[in-house]
Amino acid sequence: MNNNSLSVEEILESKRLLNRKKRLLLLFTLPLLVFIFITFISPIATMLYRSVYHPTVSQLIPLSLAELKNWDEAGDALPPSAALQQFAIELQDLSKQRLSGKLAEEVNRLKPGSSSLIKSSARKLKKTTLEELQENGDSVLLSYSKKWHNIDLWRAVKRAGQPFTDSYYLTTFDLKRNPAGEIEQRDTQIYLKLYWKSLKIAIYITLLTALLAYPLAYYLATAPSKIANRLMVLVLLPFWTSLLVRTTSWIAILQTNGVLNSSLQSLGLIDEPFELLYTQAATIIAMTHILLPFMILPLYSVMKNIDPSYLRAALSLGARPIPAFIKIYLPMTVPGVSAGALLVFIISIGYYITPAIVGGTDGQMISNIIAFHMQSSNNWELAAALGSLLLALIIALYWIYDRLVGVNNIKLG
Amino acid sequence: MKSYPKYFTFWHILAHYGLRFCSLLVLAFLMLPILVIIPLSFNVEPFFSFTEGMLALEPEAYSLKWYAEIWHDDKWLLAIKNSFIIGIFATLIATVLGTLAAIGLSNPAMPWQKLWMAILLSPMIVPLIITAAGMYFFYSQLNLAGSYLGVILAHAALGTPFVLITVNAALSGFDYSLVNASLGLGARPTMTFFKVIMPLIRPGVISGALFAFITSFDEVVVVLFLAGPEQRTIPRQMFSGLREQINPTILAVATLLIIISAMLLFTIEYLRARSERIQSGELDS
């Protein structure tokens, strides 16, 4: 046996020490992990859950739904009379609690036109007695309107009663289920158009930032370091300035009698002022300005590490500037361009504040519609579904970013 | 006249100056929108644009009245107070938790390092609107919506990734044998932390704290969803001002914010230079 090798006890001892060290390190990290799980991860998880969980109807008419469970909705027979009777009793109850409107609204989403039927029947049911309904509630209900004989309506009721639903995700793709339960397209496309528009805005911003950042980053990377450091402050100051401040200044510049229009007019270049504020162009211009440092900084750090002698060699060997640049320099900066472009694209696709302030109706993006459903239309489930889709997109893009650049290489300033 | 290499033709020189000119244009595009706000905030008229008197540099076209307005408006005063209260508490939480976690995570022996890092950096990556919507659902159930505590916790969560990154960077050249030496010589863990680790990573911790503070100070989306009227912060007040009634008081506030961010920038740059010197061993403590 070799004398240098460790004994079993020594190996075990070192393992024990290593495990102790690991536990200690975990102990350091644990407070933050717990904190982030409670304050950040759980809220996001709640939102994901909310996008598929919608228990309103199942809480309004639980007993009817239990009866409807055994009914075969694929067949062409009405639900059993016990189910109809239970439904009449629960509808009467809802009517007394002024909740029948809520049920009508929910069923109406799946079968348009059923809202008025449910509301009027609920009013009539309020006047009947509970005993009568317990006796023959089904025939009472069916006698109110011919529409209660429509099997599609009952299918809609049963489907609305499912606490877990994919309907919000279908809506986010401009799809819906017809009364027979098949997926079909909606008549008007809202969300697909919105994604396309957001994508287009984000791509414009990415291209513009790349176009503007490239020459500046090149200049900063090749200039003497004393000049470069001073000019870098001019890049970092906007980066550090409050987002609201920068958006405010774009209002001052772009408005009808703002800085841009009045200077162009006094120079005699235009007669009529441009209507720029509250347009898509305003969103693109302001966000290009706000996100430009995110493009400049990664480009700069890549260009800084490129040996300038390559380009110098090409030029001294007689290459003209443009071909030399395209063939020698440009390929070496691809990592910086792609890192900056991905970063700008990821940030811009989920942007909210600037489009909300300068964008008008034309410049709104996905985030603004999510906020609209949260605050104005109160359709939280739809907001959650849209948010989940956006989140999935961002995670996919970050995965690519991590492959290309490495998230751990993110540096600040 | 500057001399150029012998192989430079007219086109080379044109490209050289063209590049310089383009760079200056881009720098102007970056800076002008920020600079334009400052003179506008001294406008005597209630407009967002330059008056003829301002362009002619007449003294009576300028005034400080919008700055005075800030001090006479309870809403702005409340917003300023709130921004500092929320910012300071959020920064404290983020800095303490973030620094501890970075010490654990930067050690190569830490298991599942990459996974933890991905989870802990996620508040920086997820779009704010999603964070805000999720927090609104969740914090309402806990009765935290519309309370200082809710906004502080939310902002602390948003600030931790920045502390994690800066402290991690400060620890990247950290020699862990110093810890072993300290412990081996009989120092207690808390003493080791404050006397050995802390002095070496202090610049990283402070710049992380400043990042966390500016994140909270500038954040408006989460505030928009989570805060009640009592917790309105400066950006929140600016946001409603821009959407409801545009008033040059916003420009005066914006000018003050530009000064604050300039000061923060210079502090951070100073700390970064210092941290680099500590890492390269030029500076003791």
Interface residues (C-beta under 8 A of the other chain):
Chain A: L18 K21 K22 L25 L26 L27 F28 T29 P31 L32 L33 F35 I36 T39 F40 I41 S42 P43 I44 A45 T46 M47 R50 L212 A213 P215 L216 Y218 Y219 L220 L231 V233 L234 V235 L236 L237 P238 W240 T241 S242 L243 L244 V245 R246 T247 T248 S249 W250 I251 A252 I253 Q255 N257 G258 V259 S262 H289 L292 P293 R312 L315 S316 G318 R320 P321 I322 I346 I349 G350 Y351 Y352 I353 A356 I357 S367 I370 A371 M374 W380 A383 A384 G387 L390 L391 I394 Y398 V407 N408 I410 K411 L412 G413
Chain B: P5 Y7 F8 W11 H12 A15 L19 R20 C22 S23 V26 L27 F29 L30 M31 P33 I34 V36 I37 L40 F47 F48 S49 F50 I93 L97 G98 L100 A101 I103 G104 L105 N107 A109 M110 P111 K114 W116 M117 A118 I119 L120 L121 S122 P123 I125 V126 P127 L128 I129 I130 T131 A133 G134 M135 Y136 F137 F138 Y139 Q141 L153 A154 A156 A157 T160 F162 L164 I165 T166 A169 S207 F211 I214 F217 D218 V220 V221 L224 F225 P235 M238 F239 L242 R243 I246 I250 L251 A254 L257 I258 S261 A262 L264 L265 I268 E269 R272
